[in-house]
Amino acid sequence: DGAVSVGSSEYGLGTSGISGLYNSSDMAITGSSTPIMADNGPAFNNQVAVTFKAAIAPSTRAGYYQHKVTFVCTGSF
C-alpha cells in the first residue's frame, strides 16, 4: 500500500522540508534508487529531514535484521 503499517513487515522512509518528496506519506525502500528531494532553485538554505520507519508482523521471527542505506547527492548545472 506504499505505507509502513503496523502489523506488516515493512521498511521505508518519510521526509519533511520544502523540497521533500514524501512529506505526507511513507515510501517503501526497494533495491532501486529512490529520490527523496528535488528542487529547481539554488542550493541555499534548503533542508530536508529523512525519517526511517519500520514495522514487523506478529509472525516475524525474532532475529537481527538490517538494511543498508546510501545517500548520493547530485546537481544539474
Sequence and secondary structure as in RCSB ss.txt:
>XXXX:A:sequence
DGAVSVGSSEYGLGTSGISGLYNSSDMAITGSSTPIMADNGPAFNNQVAVTFKAAIAPSTRAGYYQHKVTFVCTG
SF
>XXXX:A:secstr
  S  TTS EEEEEEESTTBS TTS EE  SS    B  SS SSS   EEEEEEE  TT  SS            
  
